[in-house]
Amino acid sequence: MSEHLIRSLDRLSRVRGVKGSMYVAAEDGLPVAQLLMEDVNGKALAAFAASLARKVSGASAATDSGRVKFIQMQAANGVLLICLGGDLLVAVIADAMVNVGLARLEMMRAAEAQGAA
């Protein structure tokens, strides 16, 4: 696993409210690198993030809306954030009160870091 990827995930884990972050293979939904709290199921999160990214990207293509860059799914007990970029997705699971703007900034940096890996 590349040191660049781990450093990026470490920066994401420092955002208050983040429970876990991971790089996910966009094609098959497998985790590539992850930093997760114990109660987070990494395999399920990776598969769900990849599936959601494919569905949203398909809907965007069908409506001629352009390339999807970021997905935010707000639920009663938390947030799922997905940054799409290249062969890897960056997925974050966080508390409902997370600073989404800061998390997104770090996720965009993490997506860029995959090119340096």
C-alpha positions in Angstrom: 0.0 0.0 0.0 1.4 3.4 -1.0 2.6 5.7 1.7 0.8 8.6 -0.1 -2.6 6.9 0.3 -2.1 6.2 4.0 -1.0 9.8 4.7 -4.1 11.1 2.9 -6.3 8.8 5.0 -4.6 9.9 8.1 -5.3 13.6 7.3 -9.0 12.7 6.7 -9.2 10.8 10.0 -8.2 14.0 11.8 -11.3 15.9 10.7 -13.6 16.0 13.7 -16.5 13.6 13.4 -14.9 11.3 10.8 -15.4 7.6 11.8 -13.4 6.2 8.9 -12.0 6.8 5.5 -10.9 4.5 2.7 -9.8 4.2 -0.9 -12.1 1.9 -2.9 -11.5 0.4 -6.3 -14.2 2.1 -8.4 -14.8 -0.9 -10.7 -15.2 -3.8 -8.2 -15.9 -2.1 -4.9 -13.0 -3.6 -3.0 -11.1 -1.7 -0.3 -7.6 -0.7 -1.3 -6.5 1.2 1.8 -8.5 2.1 4.9 -8.5 3.7 8.3 -11.7 2.8 10.1 -13.0 2.8 13.7 -13.7 -0.7 15.0 -17.5 -0.6 14.5 -17.3 0.2 10.8 -17.6 -2.7 8.3 -15.0 -1.8 5.7 -16.1 -4.4 3.1 -19.7 -3.3 3.3 -18.8 0.4 3.1 -16.6 -0.1 0.1 -19.2 -2.1 -1.8 -21.9 0.3 -1.0 -19.8 3.4 -1.9 -18.8 1.9 -5.3 -22.4 0.8 -6.1 -23.8 4.3 -5.1 -21.1 6.0 -7.2 -22.0 3.8 -10.3 -25.7 4.5 -9.9 -25.3 8.3 -9.4 -22.8 8.5 -12.3 -25.3 6.5 -14.5 -28.1 8.9 -13.6 -25.9 11.9 -14.3 -24.9 10.5 -17.7 -28.6 9.7 -18.5 -29.5 13.3 -17.9 -26.5 14.8 -19.6 -25.4 16.5 -16.4 -21.7 15.8 -16.7 -19.1 13.9 -14.6 -20.0 13.4 -10.9 -17.2 14.5 -8.6 -18.7 14.3 -5.1 -21.7 12.5 -3.4 -23.1 13.3 0.0 -25.7 11.0 1.6 -27.2 12.4 4.8 -28.9 10.0 7.1 -30.4 10.4 10.6 -27.2 9.1 12.4 -24.4 10.2 10.0 -23.1 11.0 6.6 -21.5 9.1 3.8 -19.3 11.1 1.5 -17.8 9.8 -1.7 -15.2 11.6 -3.9 -14.9 10.2 -7.4 -11.6 10.5 -9.1 -9.8 8.1 -11.4 -9.7 4.3 -10.6 -10.2 4.9 -6.9 -13.0 6.4 -4.9 -12.4 8.1 -1.6 -15.2 7.2 0.9 -15.8 8.7 4.3 -18.3 7.8 7.0 -18.9 10.4 9.6 -21.1 11.7 12.4 -24.0 13.9 11.3 -22.2 17.0 12.8 -19.1 16.6 10.7 -17.8 19.7 8.9 -18.6 18.6 5.4 -16.7 21.4 3.8 -13.4 20.5 5.5 -14.0 16.8 4.9 -14.6 17.5 1.2 -11.4 19.5 1.0 -9.4 16.7 2.5 -11.1 14.2 0.3 -10.3 16.2 -2.9 -6.7 16.2 -1.7 -6.8 12.5 -1.1 -8.3 11.9 -4.6 -5.4 13.9 -6.1 -2.9 11.9 -4.0 -3.8 8.7 -5.8 -2.1 10.1 -8.9 1.1 10.5 -6.9 0.9 6.9 -5.5 
